[in-house]
């Protein structure tokens, strides 16, 4: 129940499922693909006219559904976990009634042994919910992280800067798929580290995936290091830079660092996600905001990284999943070259 291959959480919890595409980042939505393959969303009916069976939609992904029967899932996980809320939908979709969102927050309040991460493209609706909840107090939610899903500069300006002004203790962004360069200081925001506490980024996977120019992800990583923001690179997706890659049998495509004018062209090769890997210039960047998780009461930091065997903190202390050991409270936790591809 709730198991996942997503690298930066332990569990997923889906009290809301279904969504519609609203921006370029949604073009090859993994959740829609997964739903099409595995949900029981089609059935066969008898066609008496021509004597054969026809398919009809029963549960399309575009139909947003609330699942009250799933509200008890976090209570069943006694050990502290990191939980991605609504990995198969958007909690703040316009079709989700505010009273059901209240029920979701009630569950998170009662089960505060966990860390909850909520990711949305609809930050305006999130702001509307806060206006509806007149008793909102950010101090009551140190164990809940609010994030915006970003794919390009326009999305950053439209979503991240709204997130900045909302009354939360913990904010993060998921810049995946990264389909264009993103300048987090665009608009002369010179103090990003004061309000943004984690950046997750990566390329696109799956059928129709779009390549990511190496300079885009390197620039994002540099921006995070300059602002002392933990940076988690999920991987290149299905495209890898041509340089140093021996197998040239896959599809190739030139990606321009700047589309207009066409400058900084980079030849990318389409490969599997596992072959593409998750290294930037030979180094893995998998940082977690451990200090903030600890402050939120998440005492068992080894649970956060339970999928991985060996990790290394910036001061050289190694951590192993079993048996659990104590580590210092850090701004972030680095994993170096030990992560396995999902």
Secondary structure, 3 states (H helix, E strand, C coil): CCECCCCCCCEEECCEEECCCCCHHHCCCHHHHHHHHHCCCEEEEEECCCCEEEEEECCCCCCCEECHHHCCHHHHCCCCCEEEECCCECCCCCCCCHHHHHHHHHHHHHCCCCEEEEEECCHHHHHHHHHHCCCCCHHHCCCEEEEEEECCHHHHHHHHHHHHCCCCCCEEEEECCCCCCCCCCCCCCCCHHHCCCCEEECCCCCCCCCCCCHHHHHHHHHHHHHHCCCEEECCCCCEEECCCCCCCCCCEEEEEEECCCCEEEEEEEECCHHHHCCEECCEECECECHHHHHHCCCCCHHHHCCCCCEEECCCCCEEECCCCCCCCCCCCECCCCCCCCC
